[in-house]
């Protein structure tokens, strides 16, 4: 079967681009429709009700665009609203960014796992619940790092601003003897090298986008949703145009992308 419909991906901003980039790398023939809800970012500071309202509207929009699968490339959305998102998607395949990562980490040789994420994700304890569902012997330490998303969205990666915030958060005593860290926000792979620099190689940093996209591929193959097209299209929608998003999108996908402002 040759299914040429696009894969939908959404996030509150630029973070989901890390997942979309991995889709492009591993599934180079697949078209992608991306929605960045930049008008309402960061989701991590919003209530569950607001996150659900925004994300179900985006999901319905992606269904209207005839997406064959939807990747919820946002940990705050996954941890607070995944059931409502799946309901809004109907029969469309929905992939979240927490359960595949939690399952893989739970079966590896880890003892104490650190998680950095937004307040919304940490307050939900989603990673702890999912990981301990598969391996109840693991210790999971979650830490809210709310400054990191605005730093990334405003283009302050690899600066003294990001370095200071990183050192401040990761020097927390709770993280003293962790052996693994999960970047529990899709924005955070954009600062992965800075995280590694703080730990100086002592801690394994989990490659969440790779795990999520491998899971997407597995599920798409089961449902015969793969394409053999050689001319993929990349269409990006933003609820509010930002220069940083445009810059990153063009860096990841090339200058030929379509970028359009769309309010739902």
C-alpha positions, 0 to 999 in steps of 0.5 A, a space after each residue: 500500500 502507498 499512502 501519500 498522506 502527510 504526517 502531522 506534528 505539533 508543539 507549542 513552538 520550536 521544540 517539536 522541530 526536533 521530532 520533525 527533523 528526525 522524521 525527515 531523517 528516518 522517513 525521507 519520503 514522508 510529507 509533514 504538516 507541522 503546527 507550532 502554537 507559538 501564540 500560546 507558548 509555553 504550554 508548561 505554564 498553562 492549566 490542563 484545561 487550556 492545554 487541552 483546549 489548544 491541543 484538541 483544536 490543533 488535532 482537529 485541524 490536522 485531521 482536516 488536513 488529512 494527516 494519516 498519523 499525528 505526533 504529539 511532539 510536546 511533553 506538556 500536551 502528552 502528560 495533560 491531554 493525551 486522552 482528549 487528543 486521541 478522542 479528537 483524532 478519531 481513527 487517526 494514529 496518534 503517537 505521544 512522546 512520553 510512553 515510548 521513551 519511558 518503556 525503552 528507558 525502563 528496560 535498560 540498565 539504569 538505576 536512578 533516572 533524572 527528568 527535566 521538563 516543564 512544570 506541567 509535565 513534572 506536576 503530572 508525574 507522567 514519566 515516573 508513572 510510565 517508567 515505574 509501570 514497566 520497572 517499579 524498581 527504578 528511581 525517577 527524579 523529576 525537576 521542573 526547569 521552566 526557564 529553558 523553553 523561553 531561553 530556547 524560543 528567544 534564541 539564547 541557546 549556547 550563550 551565557 544565559 543558557 549556560 547559567 540556567 543549565 548549571 543552576 538547574 542541573 547542580 540540584 542535589 537531587 541529581 547528584 548520583 543519577 546515571 541517566 537523564 531524560 530531556 522531558 521536553 521536545 525543546 531540550 534536544 536543542 540544548 543537548 550538548 550544553 546538558 552533556 557539558 554540565 555532566 562531563 560525560 558522567 550521565 547518559 542523555 536519552 535521545 528521545 526524538 529517535 526513540 519516538 520516531 522509531 516507534 512511529 515507524 513501527 506503528 505505521 508499518 503495522 497499519 500499512 501507512 508508509 509511502 514510496 513517494 520521492 517528493 515529500 512536502 513540508 508545510 509549517 503552520 504557526 499561530 503567531 509568526 516568530 523569527 526564531 521558528 522560521 530560522 530553525 525550520 529553514 535550518 532543519 528543512 531547507 529554504 524551500 519550506 512553506 511557512 504560514 500563519 494560521 489561528 485556530 
